Amino acid sequence: MKNRKNQIIRFRFCQKGAFLALAAGLAFLAPVGFGMKAQAAPASQPEGYDDEAWGKLLDNTLEYGEIPDLVEYFNPSYRSAVESIESSLEDSYNLVDKMKKEGKEYRQQAKGLEKEGDVAYSAQYEAMGKALLDAASSTEKTLNNQMKKLDRYTLEPIRKQLTSAVQSLFIGYNQMVKNQQLLEKSVELYTDMLSSSETQTGLGMATSTDLMTAQIELTSARNQLSTLNNSIDSMRRTLILLTGWKETDNPVIGEVPRADASRIDAIDLEADKVTAIAYNSTLISMKNTDPASRSLKDVHSKERSIEEAEAKLRSTMDTLYYNLQEKRLALNAAETACQQAKLTWEGNQRRYQLGMLGKIEYLGSEIQYYQAVAARDMADMNLQQALNEYDWAVKGAVSLE
């Protein structure tokens, strides 16, 4: 009898302690920052993730479309944020599991006491078990809701910001590679042009000015290529680190998909402004933050701040939309110029083969063609970047500072 009484007293004490510990665990949760030590990626394939898609994500190729998942599952800063939050809740979840286990044990003991005919203590043990299980269920729901809030207001903004940044880096890297290819071809052609100029100058068919111009163009292209190679190497290392590879790894980096200019015509700017306001993390935080006091002045001050932020976001959306229009026009112009340069170069190829055009002039038109191709590709990637910026603004990932 005394032992059972002590168990009941211990239950009440443990129950109170458990609730206090859970409350403390929830109260001290804080937003996680970016500057944390890199943590490991998920140890196994996430639940519900397609096997084929997961295998492709783990291959040695960095594709543009994989960036959101690479950030979520392999970016060191994001994984650190996730693990920090999970660690902060781990003790609380463990305590819930303990309460469930003890609740089941009390209920099991209640059944044994009932069989022995000890109805009074059986009822008390059943009540204790039910109380613990109810408390565990209620607390687990609270923790799950807390986790959803942390994901919505802490992890999701980090995911969006990192994904947007990595997409921009990916596009910037590919633009540099296009420039690299152009400069490599230019060095090759200018070298050939310089050789031809030297030959023609020796034969009196070209002036020293022509020779000097060819030398300057070649030197300039070589210097630009050398500088660009260093920048590409640095950006590449940053890009692969942000997507989970080590600095010494050598993954293949894919190309930027062609921009879908037709999407612009389907945009409903005013509807997107409403969505952007609803999802913007800065505005959500402002709306969820209590004013300095309940005074009418502070309440109105908060309302004015929110109105100003919303107005700024609407203006930003206008700017991003007009930027889309400009980038589409620039792409159209670049495509037209590229097609014209191609026709000119093809015509000059035929003239050169027929002896109707000098080699220097032919090489000049070839350089102009490759420059036009590079300009078209740059314009296409600029439009893709503009689409990204608009899309992320609609999803709430745009600064209002």
C-alpha positions as CSV (number, residue, x, y, z in Angstrom):
1,M,0.0,0.0,0.0
2,K,2.8,2.4,1.0
3,N,4.7,1.6,-2.2
4,R,1.7,2.4,-4.3
5,K,1.1,5.6,-2.5
6,N,4.7,6.6,-3.1
7,Q,4.3,5.8,-6.8
8,I,1.3,8.1,-7.0
9,I,3.3,10.9,-5.2
10,R,6.3,10.4,-7.6
11,F,3.9,10.5,-10.6
12,R,2.6,13.9,-9.5
13,F,6.1,15.3,-8.9
14,C,7.4,13.9,-12.3
15,Q,4.4,15.2,-14.1
16,K,5.0,18.7,-12.8
17,G,8.7,18.5,-13.6
18,A,8.0,17.3,-17.1
19,F,5.7,20.1,-17.9
20,L,8.2,22.6,-16.6
21,A,11.0,21.1,-18.6
22,L,9.0,21.2,-21.8
23,A,7.9,24.8,-21.2
24,A,11.5,25.8,-20.6
25,G,12.6,24.0,-23.8
26,L,10.0,25.8,-25.9
27,A,10.6,29.2,-24.3
28,F,14.3,29.3,-25.0
29,L,14.1,28.5,-28.7
30,A,15.7,31.3,-30.8
31,P,16.0,32.0,-34.5
32,V,19.1,30.4,-36.0
33,G,21.7,32.5,-37.8
34,F,23.8,31.8,-40.9
35,G,27.3,31.9,-39.4
36,M,27.3,28.4,-37.9
37,K,29.8,25.6,-38.3
38,A,29.0,23.4,-41.3
39,Q,27.2,20.2,-40.3
40,A,26.8,16.9,-42.2
41,A,24.1,16.4,-44.9
42,P,21.2,14.0,-44.3
43,A,22.6,10.6,-43.5
44,S,20.0,8.9,-45.6
45,Q,17.5,9.6,-48.4
46,P,14.6,11.8,-47.1
47,E,11.3,10.0,-46.7
48,G,9.1,10.3,-49.8
49,Y,12.0,11.3,-52.0
50,D,12.0,9.5,-55.4
51,D,14.9,7.0,-55.7
52,E,15.9,8.0,-59.2
53,A,15.8,11.7,-58.4
54,W,17.8,11.2,-55.2
55,G,20.4,9.2,-57.1
56,K,20.6,12.0,-59.7
57,L,21.0,14.5,-56.9
58,L,24.0,12.5,-55.6
59,D,25.8,12.2,-58.9
60,N,28.8,14.3,-59.9
61,T,26.8,16.9,-61.9
62,L,25.5,20.2,-60.6
63,E,22.3,21.0,-62.6
64,Y,20.4,24.3,-62.4
65,G,17.1,22.5,-61.6
66,E,18.7,20.7,-58.6
67,I,19.7,23.8,-56.8
68,P,16.7,24.0,-54.4
69,D,17.2,20.4,-53.2
70,L,21.0,20.7,-53.0
71,V,20.6,23.8,-50.8
72,E,18.0,22.1,-48.6
73,Y,19.9,18.8,-48.1
74,F,23.5,19.7,-48.6
75,N,24.2,23.4,-48.0
76,P,26.4,23.6,-44.8
77,S,24.7,26.7,-43.4
78,Y,21.2,25.4,-43.9
79,R,22.0,22.0,-42.5
80,S,23.5,23.7,-39.5
81,A,20.3,25.7,-39.0
82,V,18.1,22.6,-39.3
83,E,20.3,20.6,-36.9
84,S,20.4,23.4,-34.4
85,I,16.6,23.6,-34.3
86,E,16.2,19.8,-34.2
87,S,18.7,19.7,-31.3
88,S,16.9,22.4,-29.4
89,L,13.7,20.3,-29.6
90,E,15.3,16.9,-29.1
91,D,15.2,16.9,-25.2
92,S,11.5,17.9,-25.3
93,Y,10.6,15.2,-27.8
94,N,12.6,12.6,-25.7
95,L,10.6,13.7,-22.6
96,V,7.4,13.2,-24.5
97,D,8.5,9.7,-25.4
98,K,9.3,9.0,-21.7
99,M,5.9,10.3,-20.7
100,K,4.2,8.0,-23.2
101,K,6.2,5.0,-22.0
102,E,5.4,5.7,-18.4
103,G,1.7,6.3,-19.2
104,K,1.5,2.9,-20.9
105,E,3.3,1.2,-17.9
106,Y,0.8,2.7,-15.5
107,R,-2.1,1.5,-17.6
108,Q,-0.5,-2.0,-17.7
109,Q,-0.2,-2.0,-14.0
110,A,-3.8,-0.8,-13.7
111,K,-4.9,-3.9,-15.6
112,G,-2.9,-6.2,-13.3
113,L,-4.4,-4.5,-10.2
114,E,-7.9,-4.9,-11.7
115,K,-7.3,-8.6,-12.1
116,E,-6.1,-8.8,-8.5
117,G,-9.4,-7.2,-7.4
118,D,-7.8,-3.9,-6.2
119,V,-10.3,-1.7,-8.0
120,A,-9.4,1.5,-6.1
121,Y,-5.7,1.5,-7.0
122,S,-6.4,0.2,-10.5
123,A,-8.6,3.3,-11.1
124,Q,-5.8,5.6,-9.8
125,Y,-3.2,3.9,-11.9
126,E,-5.5,4.1,-15.0
127,A,-6.1,7.8,-14.3
128,M,-2.3,8.4,-13.9
129,G,-1.6,6.6,-17.2
130,K,-4.3,8.5,-19.0
131,A,-3.0,11.8,-17.6
132,L,0.5,11.1,-18.8
133,L,-0.6,10.0,-22.2
134,D,-2.9,13.0,-22.7
135,A,-0.2,15.3,-21.6
136,A,2.3,13.7,-23.9
137,S,-0.1,13.9,-26.8
138,S,-0.9,17.6,-26.1
139,T,2.7,18.5,-25.7
140,E,3.7,16.6,-28.9
141,K,1.1,18.6,-30.8
142,T,2.6,21.8,-29.3
143,L,6.1,20.8,-30.3
144,N,4.9,19.9,-33.8
145,N,3.2,23.2,-34.2
146,Q,6.4,24.9,-32.9
147,M,8.4,23.0,-35.4
148,K,6.1,24.1,-38.2
149,K,6.4,27.7,-37.1
150,L,10.2,27.5,-37.0
151,D,10.2,26.0,-40.5
152,R,7.9,28.7,-41.8
153,Y,9.5,31.7,-40.1
154,T,13.1,30.6,-39.7
155,L,14.1,27.8,-42.0
156,E,12.0,28.7,-45.0
157,P,13.5,32.3,-45.3
158,I,17.0,30.8,-45.1
159,R,16.2,28.3,-47.8
160,K,14.7,30.9,-50.1
161,Q,17.6,33.3,-49.6
162,L,20.3,30.7,-50.1
163,T,18.6,29.2,-53.1
164,S,18.2,32.6,-54.7
165,A,21.8,33.4,-54.1
166,V,23.1,30.0,-55.5
167,Q,20.9,30.4,-58.6
168,S,22.4,33.9,-59.2
169,L,25.9,32.4,-58.7
170,F,25.1,29.6,-61.1
171,I,24.0,32.1,-63.8
172,G,27.0,34.3,-63.1
173,Y,29.4,31.4,-63.4
174,N,27.9,30.3,-66.7
175,Q,28.1,33.9,-68.0
176,M,31.8,33.9,-67.1
177,V,32.3,30.6,-68.9
178,K,30.6,32.0,-72.0
179,N,33.0,35.0,-71.8
180,Q,35.9,32.5,-71.3
181,Q,34.9,30.6,-74.5
182,L,34.6,33.9,-76.4
183,L,38.0,35.1,-75.2
184,E,39.7,31.8,-76.0
185,K,38.3,31.9,-79.5
186,S,39.3,35.6,-79.8
187,V,42.9,34.8,-78.7
188,E,43.0,32.0,-81.3
189,L,41.6,34.3,-84.0
190,Y,43.7,37.4,-83.0
191,T,46.8,35.2,-83.1
192,D,46.0,34.1,-86.6
193,M,45.1,37.7,-87.5
194,L,48.5,38.9,-86.1
195,S,50.3,36.3,-88.1
196,S,48.5,37.4,-91.3
197,S,49.2,41.1,-90.5
198,E,52.9,40.3,-90.0
199,T,53.0,38.5,-93.4
200,Q,51.2,41.2,-95.2
201,T,53.3,43.9,-93.6
202,G,56.4,42.1,-94.8
203,L,54.9,42.0,-98.3
204,G,53.9,45.7,-98.1
205,M,50.2,44.8,-98.2
206,A,49.5,46.1,-94.7
207,T,50.6,49.1,-92.7
208,S,52.4,49.1,-89.3
209,T,49.2,50.5,-87.9
210,D,47.4,47.3,-88.9
211,L,50.1,45.2,-87.3
212,M,50.1,47.3,-84.1
213,T,46.3,47.1,-83.9
214,A,46.4,43.3,-84.2
215,Q,49.1,43.1,-81.4
216,I,47.0,45.3,-79.1
217,E,43.9,43.2,-79.6
218,L,45.7,40.0,-79.0
219,T,47.4,41.3,-75.8
220,S,44.1,42.7,-74.5
221,A,42.3,39.4,-75.1
222,R,45.1,37.4,-73.4
223,N,45.0,39.7,-70.3
224,Q,41.2,39.6,-70.1
225,L,41.3,35.8,-70.3
226,S,43.9,35.4,-67.6
227,T,41.9,37.6,-65.2
228,L,38.7,35.8,-66.1
229,N,40.2,32.4,-65.5
230,N,41.0,33.4,-61.9
231,S,37.5,34.7,-61.3
232,I,35.9,31.6,-62.7
233,D,38.0,29.4,-60.4
234,S,37.0,31.4,-57.4
235,M,33.3,31.5,-58.3
236,R,33.3,27.7,-59.0
237,R,34.7,26.9,-55.6
238,T,32.1,29.1,-53.9
239,L,29.3,27.5,-56.0
240,I,30.2,23.9,-55.2
241,L,30.7,24.6,-51.5
242,L,27.3,26.1,-51.3
243,T,25.8,23.0,-52.9
244,G,27.5,20.5,-50.6
245,W,30.7,19.5,-52.4
246,K,34.2,19.9,-50.9
247,E,36.5,22.6,-52.3
248,T,38.7,19.8,-53.8
249,D,35.8,18.1,-55.6
250,N,35.4,18.6,-59.3
251,P,31.7,18.2,-60.3
252,V,30.4,19.0,-63.7
253,I,28.5,22.2,-63.7
254,G,25.6,22.3,-66.1
255,E,24.3,25.1,-68.2
256,V,21.5,27.6,-67.5
257,P,18.2,26.6,-69.2
258,R,16.9,28.9,-71.8
259,A,14.6,31.6,-70.4
260,D,10.9,31.1,-71.1
261,A,10.0,34.6,-72.3
262,S,6.4,33.5,-72.8
263,R,5.9,33.4,-69.1
264,I,6.0,37.2,-69.0
265,D,2.7,37.5,-70.9
266,A,1.0,35.3,-68.3
267,I,2.0,37.4,-65.3
268,D,-0.8,39.1,-63.3
269,L,1.2,41.8,-61.6
270,E,-1.5,43.0,-59.3
271,A,-2.3,39.5,-58.1
272,D,1.4,38.8,-57.6
273,K,1.8,41.9,-55.5
274,V,-0.9,40.6,-53.1
275,T,0.9,37.2,-52.9
276,A,4.3,38.9,-52.4
277,I,2.9,40.9,-49.5
278,A,1.3,37.8,-47.9
279,Y,4.6,35.8,-48.1
280,N,7.2,38.4,-47.4
281,S,9.1,37.4,-44.3
282,T,9.9,41.0,-43.3
283,L,6.2,42.0,-43.4
284,I,5.2,38.8,-41.6
285,S,7.7,39.6,-38.8
286,M,6.5,43.3,-38.6
287,K,2.8,42.2,-38.3
288,N,3.6,39.6,-35.7
289,T,5.7,42.0,-33.6
290,D,3.8,43.8,-30.8
291,P,4.1,47.6,-30.7
292,A,6.3,49.1,-28.0
293,S,3.2,49.7,-26.0
294,R,-0.6,49.5,-26.4
295,S,-0.8,53.3,-26.7
296,L,-2.6,54.6,-29.7
297,K,0.6,56.3,-30.9
298,D,2.6,53.1,-31.0
299,V,-0.2,51.1,-32.6
300,H,-0.5,53.8,-35.3
301,S,3.3,53.8,-35.7
302,K,3.3,50.1,-36.3
303,E,0.5,50.4,-38.9
304,R,2.3,53.2,-40.7
305,S,5.5,51.1,-40.8
306,I,3.6,48.2,-42.3
307,E,1.9,50.4,-44.9
308,E,5.2,51.9,-45.9
309,A,6.8,48.5,-46.3
310,E,3.9,47.2,-48.3
311,A,4.1,50.3,-50.6
312,K,7.8,49.7,-51.0
313,L,7.2,46.1,-51.9
314,R,4.6,47.1,-54.5
315,S,7.1,49.5,-56.0
316,T,9.7,46.8,-56.1
317,M,7.4,44.5,-57.9
318,D,6.7,47.2,-60.5
319,T,10.5,47.6,-61.0
320,L,11.1,43.8,-61.3
321,Y,8.2,43.5,-63.8
322,Y,9.5,46.4,-66.0
323,N,13.0,44.8,-65.7
324,L,11.5,41.6,-67.2
325,Q,10.1,43.6,-70.2
326,E,13.5,45.3,-70.7
327,K,15.4,42.0,-70.6
328,R,13.0,40.5,-73.1
329,L,13.5,43.4,-75.5
330,A,17.3,43.1,-75.1
331,L,17.1,39.4,-75.8
332,N,15.0,39.9,-78.9
333,A,17.6,42.5,-80.1
334,A,20.5,40.2,-79.4
335,E,18.9,37.3,-81.2
336,T,18.3,39.5,-84.3
337,A,21.9,40.8,-84.2
338,C,23.2,37.2,-83.8
339,Q,21.2,36.0,-86.8
340,Q,22.6,39.0,-88.9
341,A,26.1,38.3,-87.7
342,K,25.7,34.6,-88.7
343,L,24.5,35.5,-92.2
344,T,27.4,38.0,-92.6
345,W,29.9,35.4,-91.5
346,E,28.5,32.7,-93.7
347,G,28.6,35.1,-96.7
348,N,32.2,36.1,-95.9
349,Q,33.1,32.4,-95.7
350,R,32.0,31.9,-99.3
351,R,33.8,35.1,-100.4
352,Y,37.0,34.1,-98.6
353,Q,36.9,30.6,-100.3
354,L,36.5,32.3,-103.7
355,G,39.4,34.7,-103.0
356,M,37.1,37.7,-102.9
357,L,37.9,38.6,-99.2
358,G,41.2,38.9,-97.4
359,K,42.0,36.7,-94.4
360,I,42.1,39.6,-91.9
361,E,38.7,40.8,-93.0
362,Y,37.4,37.2,-92.8
363,L,38.8,36.7,-89.3
364,G,37.3,40.0,-88.2
365,S,33.8,38.9,-89.3
366,E,34.3,35.6,-87.5
367,I,35.2,37.4,-84.3
368,Q,32.1,39.5,-84.7
369,Y,29.9,36.4,-85.1
370,Y,31.2,34.8,-81.9
371,Q,30.8,38.1,-80.1
372,A,27.2,38.2,-81.2
373,V,26.6,34.6,-80.1
374,A,28.0,35.4,-76.7
375,A,25.9,38.6,-76.4
376,R,22.7,36.5,-77.2
377,D,23.6,33.9,-74.6
378,M,24.3,36.7,-72.0
379,A,20.9,38.3,-72.8
380,D,19.1,35.0,-72.4
381,M,20.8,34.4,-69.0
382,N,20.0,38.0,-68.0
383,L,16.3,37.3,-68.7
384,Q,16.5,34.1,-66.7
385,Q,18.0,36.0,-63.8
386,A,15.2,38.6,-64.0
387,L,12.6,35.9,-64.0
388,N,14.2,34.4,-60.9
389,E,14.2,37.8,-59.1
390,Y,10.5,38.3,-59.9
391,D,9.6,34.7,-58.8
392,W,11.5,35.0,-55.5
393,A,9.8,38.4,-54.8
394,V,6.4,36.7,-55.3
395,K,7.5,34.0,-52.9
396,G,8.5,36.6,-50.3
397,A,12.2,36.5,-50.6
398,V,13.0,40.2,-51.4
399,S,14.6,42.7,-49.1
400,L,12.6,45.8,-48.0
401,E,15.5,47.6,-46.4
